Structures are given as structure tokens and as C-alpha cells.
Amino acid sequence: MKGCKASGFQERRDGDYAGTYVFYTLTHPDGKQEQKHIAVRNDNEKHIWIADGGL
């Protein structure tokens, strides 16, 4: 992941999931691009955002 850059973030929600899906474009140092996403949620008692999937 060294030298990679993330851009184009978009948030999406699903009624069945308590968290948020964050879609983004990952650009590698050689210019190759990948569409990726990560699931995050903050429904814990301290409302701290945690990764829930997609890593």
C-alpha cells in the first residue's frame, strides 16, 4: 500500500446494515486504479468509528 492514494469517496447506506459503506478509488504508484470499499460503523456506546469489513 506504500505510495497508494485514495480518492473519490462516496458514502452508501443499506437499510439492513447499521453502518456505512465507503466506496473509493485506490491509485497505485504505477497508475493502476482499483475500485474498493470499506464498511464502518459507530453504533457502540462511545460512538467511535470502527472498520467492520472490506479491509
N, C-alpha and C positions, 0 to 999 in steps of 0.2 A: 504494500500500500504506500510505500515511500514515494513521494513525489506526485501522488494522485491528487486530483482536485474534484470536489463535489459541487454541483450547481443545479439550477432548475428545480428547486424544491417545491413539491406540491403535497398538500395535506388532503387525505381522503378518510372519511369515516364510514363505518358499516354499522347498521343498527344492532347487529348481533354481537359486536365486539366493543368492550368498554374503553379501548384505547384508540389510538390514531395511527394510520398508516402514512408514512412519509416516503414519497417516491422522489428519486433524484437521478441525475446523470453523473456517473463516475468517469472522469477522464484520466487515463494513464499517461505517464510521461511520454510515451511513444505516439500519443494522439488517439489511441483506441478508446472508444466510448462504450460504456455499458449502462443499461437502464437497471436500476436497483431499487430496493425499498427496505425499510425497517419498520417494525411495529413498536410503538412506545405507548406507555400508559402511566397515569398518575393517580390511580384510584386507591392508593394506600393512605393510611391515616395522616401522613405528613405531606401528602400531595407532591412527592418527589418523582420526577420523570425517570422511568427505568426502561431499558430495552427489553422487549418481550418476544422478539423473534426477528429473523431476517439477517442476522449477522453471519 
